[in-house]
Amino acid sequence: MSWKVLITARTMNEVGAAALHRLRDAGCQVVMPPKPGPCSAEQLLELLPDIDAVLASMDKFTSAVLASGAASRLKIVSRWGVGYDAIDVPAATRAGIVIAYTPGLLDETVADFAFALLLALARRVHIGHLDMSTGLWRGVWGNDVFDKTLGILGCGRIGRAVARRATGFNMRLLGYDIQPNAEAGMIGVKFVTLEKLLAESDFLSLHAALTPQNRGLLGEAQLRAMKKGAYLINTARGALVDETALARALKEGWIAGAALDAFVVEPLPADHALRKAPNVLLTPHLASFARETGERVSITAAQAIVDLMNGRRPSLVVAPEVFDSPALRARLKPETSSRDAGEK
């Protein structure tokens, strides 16, 4: 059996060599599109005919795409990364399409990047670099990080990894999560209301998954509720924040600054207000761009495709109930059915 595998994850060009070899060695025919993802729904409809699997970027797998004739052979979408909010997972499950992802592999590298942004923003590292690159020598006053209060919005694996880093700076740790967990408490995170988190944090770092309920969670009212000397760091999803309100908050000084690695529309439009906002540090969704981690994620995403092609159940699946569905498009070997393998 040979599957045609579409590669839309742009990272595979830089850190995916071993993963691509694994796919080809397993007998897969690798298809590289003219332009890497993220792909729109319209682009996917053009690319998907005769495709069995996609090693995916944040491509727009809408219900219409998943139910289309173009996707009639599609058996698995394996996400490079942990976010799957661009995929209509219930629609995929109804169609018998497996959605795989790579949770846990990006935790530490994203936490590294989030804390790097926090430090650079507080100590004006980016401004110092820009000054020096233009021939300017001046002192730019920042703020201390040690002994300050770090608020963590979303205390899952990445949020907890950031908290562990903050303990080395003797920071007071506050957390807000719709499902508070004991592991964060063991690190020293004190769970509080969102209102208290906003009011008391010197640094607010976002690590929540995007849901319909928390889209635009931080709007004008919430930004105004923060300390004037507070900093916002977002390495999660851009849509957690009302970007228009944030640009105004930076311009009018409601908060001291922001470091942003995720945006509602990516790439960030050239004329976007945040590009011209003061006291802002912008990076192009780089939090997961560490080579060692990228190579591991690439191989894991590829292995999910190889496993399913060979009748084995991938180990990291968003909706495991798909394996019990009569609509399942892939054929599993009897010994690896979901009931035999058990839920993980």
N, C-alpha and C positions, 0 to 999 in steps of 0.2 A: 504494500500500500504506500502511495506517495501523496502527500498533501501539498497544495500550493499555499504558501504562507506569505501574506502581505506584511511588510515591515513599514509602519508609519512612525515609530518612535525615533525621533531624530538622534537621540543619544546613541543609537546602535552604530552610527557611523564613526563614533569616537571610542566607545568602550565596549562595543558588542562583537568584536572579532571572534572571540572564543564561543560566544552564543550562536553566531551565524554558522560557525563550523559544526557546532552540535546539531543544528537543524539540518544542515546538508549531509552530515554523516549519518543521520537517521533516515535519509532518503527524501527529505522535504525539498521542494522546489521553492527557492526564496525569490520573492518579487519585491523589487525596490521601486517605489513610485518616483516620478520625475521630481517631485518636491515632497520632503518629509512633512509629517503632521505637526501640529494638530490639524485634522481634516474636518471640513464642514460636512454636513449631511449630504449636500449636493456632490461634493468631491467623493465621498464614500460610495455613493450610488454608481459613480463612474468606475471606481477601482475594484469593487467587490465581486463582479461576475466571475465565476469559476474559482473563487477563493475559498479555501477550507478553514483558514485560521488567520488571525491578525495579531501581530505583536504590536500593541497599540500605544499611541500617544494619547493625549486627551481629546480623542476624536469624538465627534457628535453622533454617537450611536443612539439615535432617537427610535421611538417605537415604529415610526414609518420606515426608517432604514432597515431595522431588524426584521420587519414583516414584508419587505420588498422582495421582488423576484431576483434582484441583484444579489441579495444575501441568501439565496435559497440553498447554497452549499455550505454556508458558514456554520461551523461547529463550535468554535471557541474564539473569544476575544481575551487575549492575555495582556493585561496592562503592565507597562513598564512603570512601576511605582505603586503607590498605595491609594491614590484618589481615583474614584470611579463615578463621580457625580456627573460626568458627561455621558454616562451610559444609562439607558432606561433598563435597569436590572430586572424589574418585574416583567417587562416585555420580552427580554432575552430569555428569562426562565420559561415563560409561556411558549416561546418558540423552540425550546429545547437547546438553547445556545448556552454554553458554559462561559462564565465570566471569572477569569483567574486574575490574581493580583499578587503583590509582593509585600504584605504587611510585615513590619518588624525589621526589615533590612535597611531602611533609611533612617531609623530613629536617631542613631548617634550622629550621623553626618549632618542631618538637618538641625539637630540641637547644637552642634558645633557652629554652624553657620548663623543660627539665630543669636547665639551669644556673641559671635564675632560682630554682627550688626549692632547689637546692644553696646558693646564696648566702643566700636568705631564712632557710633552716633554720639554717645555720651562725651567722649574725649575729642571729638571733632577731627578724627583721623583723616576722613575724606576731604575736609576743608584744607587741612595742612598739606595734603598731597597736591590738591589743585593749586594752592598758592605756590608751592615749590616748583611745580611744572610750568608755571607762568613767570618764574623769576622773582616772585614775591617772598619776602621773609618778614613774618609778623607773628606775634603771639595771639592765639585764639583760645579764649577761656571755655572750658567744658565743665563737666560735672563729675564728681566722684561716683563710683559704682558701689564700692564696699560699704557695708552697713545700711544700704538703702533697701526699700521695699520693692520686691518683684511680684507683680501680679501675673498669674498664668491663667489664661482663659482657654480651658480645655486641658485637662490633666490626664490625658491618655499616655501612651508610651513616649511620644516626643516631648510632651509637656513635662513629664517626670524626668526625662533626660536633661532638659534645660534646668529643672530644679536642682538636680544633682550638681551641675556645674556651678550654680549660684551659691551653693553652700560653701564653696571655696572662697567666695567673696564675702562671707558672713552676712548674706542678705536675708532679710525677713521675707518669708514666702507666704503669699496668699493665693488661693485658687478658687476658681469658679468652674463648676461642671454640672451638667444636668444629672450626672450619675457619679457623685463623689466616690472615690475608691480608697481603700485602706493603704494601698502601696504608696500613694502620694503622701498620706498622713505620716507614714513611717519615715519618709525623707525629711519631713518637717513642714509640709504644706498645710496651712490652716484654711479650711474651706469657709467661704463667706458668701454673702449675696453679691449679685452683680453690682448693685449700688455701692456696696462697701469696697468692692474690688476697684471700681473706678475712682472712688474718692480717696483711697489711701495708697494707691500704687505710684511709685516713682517711675517705674518701668512697667509697661503692660505688654506682654508677649502673647500672641494669638497662636493657638495650636488646636483649634476645634475643626472637625470635619464639617464641610458645608452641607446644610440640609435646608429644605424649604422653610423650616421654622426659624433658622438663625441667619438667613440671608438679610444683609443690611442691619445686622445686630447693633453695630456701632454707628449710630447716626448723629445728627446734630445734638440732640439732648444728651446722649452718652458722652460725646466728646467734650461738651461743655461741663459735664460733671467731673471730668478728670482734673487733676492738679494743673495749674498753669505751667509748672516746671516739669511735668511728666513727659515721658517719651513712649511712643507706640512702636512696636516691632511686629511685623506681620510676615511670617514665612508659611502661612497656612493657605488660605484662599482669599483672593481679593474681594470677593463678593460678601465677605463677612463685614466689610466696612462700606459705608456710603462715601464714595470717593469724592463727590462734589462737596460734601460737608467737610471732609478731611482737608481738602485743598483750602477751603475757607478757614478752617481751624488753624492751619499753618500760617496762612497769610495774616490773619487777625490776632494770632498769638493766644488762642485758647489753650494750646499745649506747646511744649518747648520744641518738639521735633518728632519725626517719624522715620523709620527705616522700613522699606517695603520691598518684598521680593515676589509678591503675588498681586495680580491685578484682575479686575473684572474682565477686561478684554486684553488678550495677549497675542502678539506683541502690543505693548502699550502704545497707543496712537501718538504720532509725533507732536500733535498739537494739544495733547492732554494737559489739563490744568496742573496736574501733579508734577509735570516736568519743569514747570516754572515756579513751583511753590518754594518758599524759603525753608531753611532748616529741615531739609529732607534728604535722605540717602536712598537712592533707587538702584536695584539690581534686577537683571532680567531672568527671574525664576532660577536662581543658581544654587539653591539650598541643597539639592541632591547631587550637585556636580562635583563629586569627589571620585577620582578614578577607581580606587579599590572597591568602593561601595558600588559604583556604577557597573563594574564588571560582574559583581555578584548578582545584582538585580537583573542584568541582562541574561545571565545564564539561567536564573530561576524562572524568568518569564518564558524563555525558550523551552526549558524543561517541561513546563506545564503543557505546552503544545505537543512535545514529543510523547509525553506520558499518555495524553488522551488519544493521540493517533495510534498508539500501540495498545489501546484498550485498558489503560490504567487510569485511575482517578487521580487528577492533580491534587496536590496536598493543600494548596491555598486557593480557595474558591469563595467568592462573595456569597453565593446562594446555593449551598450544597443540596437543597431539595430538588434541584434540577436533575440530579442523578436518579431520582425516583419517578421522574415524569415519563409518561409514555411518548412524549414529544421529543425526548432526548435524541439528538441527531447523530451523536457518536455512539459507537458500539463498545461497551465495556466487556472485558472478560469476566466470567461469572464470579471468580474469586475476588474481584476488586469492585463489586457493586457497593453502593453506599451502605447497605445493611451489613454486609460482611466486613467492610473496612471500618465501620463505626465513624461517628462524627468527631472531628478534631476541632 
